[in-house]
Every structure is written in structure tokens, then in C-alpha cells.
């Protein structure tokens, strides 16, 4: 019995440390995404964005240094940084219950307020080159009560579409093209670029076909729930798209379209 208790304590300690590291990663990724403009202004060599991510969207460090306004590709690359940080915030959130009760409110407040900074990059139309993302004092004051309350709950009651967390699988290197396409889709939706939305949806269909898994096969995969994470109006007809984690469902009678997240699993490097 003593051995079982000791093993359980060690497991709890290990998980707590892993979730703590995840929070540290999330905070640092938020800093990197927020400070691109300031970093390159201080020193053009200080562009901390991963070369692999830049290549995925056809960008180079020289492009970032010379860029005056965010391009579509740059915005999609920044959205990828946001999605990766959200994944780490999600992991960190799962470890909150492992902390002593008195430590939970402060930890959840730090996480929640920093996440607001991350999401404000979207609100600035991904312009972290010329604008510094921040959470306003009013938004912080408004958020604190729910953050303190949620520190003691098992689930986070924030609506899924508040964050548009796609739950991308960053441990799957073969999925990089699809990750890029989904990030581009979020940017296209936020800018109401119907032409880009249609083109990206078609590319997603093509990528799915390469995996030799049809939308019909994917729609039959078991799933616990479908969470609406993004709804948008669309001016032209587009095809539906379904895979293991994402469903895009058009409703042309209403001139709208919705993205549902199908997976709630956590996958990280």
C-alpha cells in the first residue's frame, strides 16, 4: 500500500511539473508572437520565429525584417503560433487541479490574462510588426472573477469560439500542410475573403484525398462531440469538408458556413 501511495505521489509530481513546463512554454510563445516587431527593431537578427514555420508559408527571416505590413502568408504563420500557444495553454489548464488550492487562482489568472494578450494579436489583424498586443485594464478586471472561479472547476466554461482553438496535432509532422491550410482558413474567414476561403477549402479536400481517406469515411469516425468554433458568412457556394478533427459545413440557404472541432485530444511535441 505504501508503495502504491508513493508511486501515485511521484506520478502527480511528474504531471504537475510537465503541466508547469507547458504553461512556461505557452507564456514564452505568447511573448515571442507579441514582440516580433519590437525584437526586429532592436536587432534585425532577433527574429525568434522558427525557420520551419516560416518555410511552411513561403517566408524567410529576410522577409520578416523587410515587411512593412503583414501579408496573408504572414498572418497565417502568426495564426500557427497562436494555435501552438493555445495547445500549451490547454495542457497547462489540465494540470491546474494538481496544484495546492491556494496556488490555483494566481496560476489561472496569469495563464488567462496572458492568453488574452495572445488573442489580442488576432484583434490587431495579426499586425505584431507595428502594434504591441496587450489586454486592456478593463478586460483584465472583467476577466478576473471568472478566472478565479474557474481555478477551482474541472472544466473551463469559456465558449470554444472565444479562442477558435483548432486542436492541431503538432506531434504529426506529416500534417504540417493541413495545419498551414487551416491557419490560412482562419485568416481568410476573419478577413471575409470568400475567394480565399473557397480556394483553401478545395486545398483541404485535395490534402485529404492524398491521405486516401474520403470525407464520407472521415464522417463515420467515432467522435465524442462536435464543438462549434467558428461561424462565418460566405458569398459563394463551397464544398463541405470533413476529416478526423475538423468539419466545415456550408448552409447556402442562409449564406453561412460553420467550422466544428471534432477532437478534444491533446497532442504536443
C-alpha positions as CSV (number, residue, x, y, z in Angstrom):
1,X,0.0,0.0,0.0
2,X,2.8,2.4,0.9
3,X,4.5,1.6,-2.5
4,X,1.2,2.4,-4.3
5,X,0.8,5.7,-2.5
6,X,4.5,6.7,-3.2
7,X,4.1,5.9,-6.9
8,X,0.9,7.9,-7.1
9,X,2.6,10.8,-5.4
10,X,5.5,10.6,-7.9
11,X,3.1,10.5,-10.8
12,X,1.3,13.6,-9.5
13,X,4.6,15.4,-9.1
14,X,5.7,14.4,-12.6
15,X,2.4,15.5,-14.1
16,X,2.5,18.8,-12.2
17,X,6.0,19.6,-13.4
18,X,5.0,18.7,-17.0
19,X,2.0,21.0,-16.9
20,X,4.1,23.7,-15.3
21,X,6.6,23.5,-18.2
22,X,3.6,23.7,-20.6
23,X,2.5,26.9,-19.0
24,X,6.0,28.3,-19.3
25,X,6.1,27.3,-22.9
26,X,2.7,29.0,-23.5
27,X,3.8,32.2,-21.9
28,X,7.1,32.3,-23.8
29,X,5.4,31.6,-27.1
30,X,3.0,34.5,-26.3
31,X,6.0,36.8,-25.7
32,X,7.6,35.7,-29.0
33,X,4.4,36.2,-31.0
34,X,3.7,39.6,-29.4
35,X,7.2,41.0,-29.7
36,X,8.2,40.3,-33.3
37,X,8.1,44.0,-34.3
38,X,10.0,45.2,-31.2
39,X,12.6,42.4,-31.5
40,X,13.4,43.1,-35.1
41,X,13.5,46.9,-34.4
42,X,16.1,46.4,-31.7
43,X,18.2,44.0,-33.8
44,X,17.2,42.5,-37.2
45,X,18.9,39.3,-36.2
46,X,16.5,38.8,-33.3
47,X,13.6,37.2,-35.2
48,X,12.7,34.3,-33.0
49,X,10.2,32.7,-35.3
50,X,11.1,29.1,-36.3
51,X,12.6,28.8,-39.7
52,X,10.5,25.7,-40.2
53,X,7.3,27.7,-39.6
54,X,8.4,30.4,-42.0
55,X,9.2,27.9,-44.8
56,X,5.8,26.4,-44.3
57,X,4.2,29.6,-45.5
58,X,6.9,30.5,-48.1
59,X,8.6,33.1,-45.9
60,X,12.2,33.9,-44.8
61,X,13.7,35.8,-42.0
62,X,14.7,38.5,-44.5
63,X,11.0,38.8,-45.5
64,X,10.1,39.4,-41.8
65,X,12.8,42.1,-41.4
66,X,11.8,43.9,-44.5
67,X,8.0,43.6,-44.1
68,X,6.1,46.8,-43.6
69,X,2.6,45.4,-43.3
70,X,1.5,41.8,-42.6
71,X,0.9,39.8,-45.7
72,X,-1.7,37.0,-45.9
73,X,1.0,34.4,-45.6
74,X,2.5,36.2,-42.6
75,X,-0.9,36.4,-40.9
76,X,-1.4,32.6,-41.4
77,X,2.1,32.0,-39.9
78,X,1.2,34.1,-36.9
79,X,-2.1,32.1,-36.5
80,X,0.0,29.0,-36.4
81,X,2.0,30.5,-33.5
82,X,-1.3,31.3,-31.7
83,X,-2.6,27.8,-32.2
84,X,0.6,26.2,-30.8
85,X,0.5,28.5,-27.8
86,X,-3.2,27.7,-27.2
87,X,-2.3,24.0,-27.3
88,X,0.2,24.5,-24.4
89,X,-2.3,26.7,-22.5
90,X,-4.7,23.7,-22.8
91,X,-2.1,21.3,-21.4
92,X,-1.3,23.7,-18.6
93,X,-5.0,24.1,-17.8
94,X,-5.3,20.3,-17.3
95,X,-2.7,20.5,-14.6
96,X,-4.4,23.2,-12.5
97,X,-6.2,20.6,-10.3
98,X,-2.8,19.2,-9.3
99,X,-1.8,22.4,-7.6
100,X,-2.5,23.3,-4.0
101,X,-5.8,25.1,-3.7
102,X,-4.3,28.4,-2.7
103,X,-2.0,28.4,-5.7
104,X,-4.7,27.8,-8.3
105,X,-6.2,31.3,-8.6
106,X,-2.9,33.1,-9.2
107,X,-1.8,30.5,-11.7
108,X,-5.1,30.6,-13.6
109,X,-5.1,34.4,-13.6
110,X,-1.6,34.5,-15.0
111,X,-2.5,32.0,-17.7
112,X,-5.8,33.6,-18.6
113,X,-4.6,37.2,-18.8
114,X,-1.6,36.2,-20.9
115,X,-3.9,34.2,-23.2
116,X,-5.8,37.5,-23.6
117,X,-2.6,39.1,-24.9
118,X,-2.1,36.2,-27.3
119,X,-5.6,36.5,-28.7
120,X,-5.4,40.3,-29.0
121,X,-2.8,39.7,-31.7
122,X,-5.8,38.5,-33.8
123,X,-7.8,41.5,-32.8
124,X,-4.9,43.7,-34.2
125,X,-5.4,41.8,-37.6
126,X,-2.1,39.9,-36.8
127,X,-0.1,43.1,-37.0
128,X,2.6,42.3,-34.4
129,X,5.1,44.2,-36.7
130,X,3.7,47.6,-35.9
131,X,1.4,47.1,-32.9
132,X,2.1,45.7,-29.5
133,X,-0.7,43.4,-28.4
134,X,-2.0,43.9,-24.8
135,X,-5.0,43.2,-22.7
136,X,-6.8,46.4,-21.6
137,X,-7.2,47.2,-17.9
138,X,-11.0,46.9,-18.2
139,X,-10.8,43.5,-19.9
140,X,-8.4,42.3,-17.1
141,X,-10.8,43.5,-14.4
142,X,-13.7,41.9,-16.2
143,X,-11.9,38.6,-16.6
144,X,-10.5,38.1,-13.1
145,X,-13.7,36.9,-11.3
146,X,-14.3,34.1,-13.9
147,X,-10.6,33.2,-13.9
148,X,-10.6,32.9,-10.1
149,X,-13.9,30.9,-10.1
150,X,-12.6,28.6,-12.9
151,X,-9.4,27.9,-11.0
152,X,-11.5,25.5,-8.8
153,X,-13.6,23.9,-11.5
154,X,-12.7,20.8,-13.5
155,X,-13.6,22.5,-16.8
156,X,-13.2,25.9,-18.4
157,X,-16.5,27.4,-19.2
158,X,-15.3,29.8,-21.8
159,X,-17.1,29.3,-25.2
160,X,-15.0,27.3,-27.7
161,X,-15.4,30.0,-30.3
162,X,-13.8,32.6,-28.0
163,X,-10.4,31.2,-28.8
164,X,-11.0,29.3,-32.1
165,X,-8.6,26.6,-30.8
166,X,-8.3,24.1,-33.7
167,X,-6.6,21.5,-31.5
168,X,-3.9,21.0,-34.1
169,X,-1.6,18.0,-33.7
170,X,1.9,19.4,-33.5
171,X,3.4,15.9,-33.0
172,X,2.3,14.9,-36.5
173,X,5.0,16.1,-38.9
174,X,3.1,14.7,-41.9
175,X,0.1,17.0,-41.0
176,X,2.0,20.3,-41.5
177,X,0.4,21.2,-44.8
178,X,-3.0,20.7,-43.4
179,X,-2.1,22.8,-40.3
180,X,-1.0,25.6,-42.6
181,X,-4.2,25.4,-44.6
182,X,-6.4,25.5,-41.5
183,X,-4.5,28.6,-40.2
184,X,-4.9,30.2,-43.6
185,X,-8.6,29.4,-43.5
186,X,-9.0,31.2,-40.1
187,X,-7.3,34.3,-41.5
188,X,-9.4,34.2,-44.7
189,X,-12.6,33.9,-42.6
190,X,-11.6,36.8,-40.3
191,X,-10.9,39.0,-43.4
192,X,-14.1,37.8,-45.1
193,X,-12.1,36.8,-48.2
194,X,-14.6,34.4,-49.9
195,X,-12.3,33.7,-52.8
196,X,-9.5,32.5,-50.4
197,X,-12.0,30.6,-48.3
198,X,-13.1,28.6,-51.4
199,X,-9.5,28.0,-52.6
200,X,-8.3,26.9,-49.2
201,X,-11.3,24.5,-48.7
202,X,-10.5,23.0,-52.0
203,X,-6.9,22.5,-51.0
204,X,-8.0,20.8,-47.8
205,X,-10.1,18.4,-49.9
206,X,-7.1,17.7,-52.0
207,X,-4.8,17.1,-49.0
208,X,-7.4,14.7,-47.6
209,X,-7.6,12.9,-50.9
210,X,-3.8,12.4,-50.8
211,X,-4.3,10.5,-47.5
212,X,-6.8,8.3,-49.4
213,X,-9.5,9.0,-46.9
214,X,-12.7,10.4,-48.3
215,X,-15.0,12.8,-46.5
216,X,-17.6,10.0,-46.2
217,X,-15.1,7.7,-44.4
218,X,-14.0,10.5,-42.1
219,X,-17.6,11.4,-41.2
220,X,-18.1,7.8,-40.0
221,X,-15.2,8.0,-37.5
222,X,-16.3,7.9,-33.9
223,X,-16.3,11.2,-32.1
224,X,-17.4,12.3,-28.6
225,X,-18.8,15.7,-29.7
226,X,-18.6,18.4,-32.4
227,X,-17.8,21.8,-30.9
228,X,-18.7,24.9,-33.0
229,X,-15.5,27.0,-33.0
230,X,-16.1,29.4,-35.9
231,X,-19.1,30.6,-37.9
232,X,-19.0,32.9,-40.9
233,X,-21.0,34.3,-43.8
234,X,-20.0,33.2,-47.3
235,X,-20.9,34.7,-50.6
236,X,-20.3,31.7,-52.8
237,X,-21.0,28.0,-52.8
238,X,-18.3,25.9,-51.2
239,X,-18.0,22.2,-50.7
240,X,-18.3,20.6,-47.3
241,X,-15.2,19.1,-45.7
242,X,-14.8,16.5,-43.0
243,X,-11.7,14.8,-41.6
244,X,-10.7,13.3,-38.2
245,X,-10.7,16.6,-36.4
246,X,-12.5,19.3,-38.4
247,X,-15.8,19.6,-40.1
248,X,-16.7,22.5,-42.5
249,X,-20.4,22.6,-43.1
250,X,-21.9,25.2,-45.5
251,X,-25.5,26.3,-45.4
252,X,-26.1,28.2,-48.6
253,X,-29.8,28.9,-47.9
254,X,-28.6,31.1,-45.1
255,X,-25.4,32.1,-46.8
256,X,-23.3,30.9,-44.0
257,X,-20.7,28.3,-43.1
258,X,-19.6,26.7,-39.8
259,X,-16.4,25.0,-38.6
260,X,-16.7,22.3,-36.0
261,X,-13.9,20.8,-34.0
262,X,-14.2,17.0,-33.8
263,X,-11.4,16.1,-31.5
264,X,-10.6,17.2,-27.9
265,X,-7.4,15.2,-27.5
266,X,-4.2,16.9,-26.6
267,X,-1.2,16.2,-28.8
268,X,2.1,18.0,-28.4
269,X,5.8,17.6,-29.3
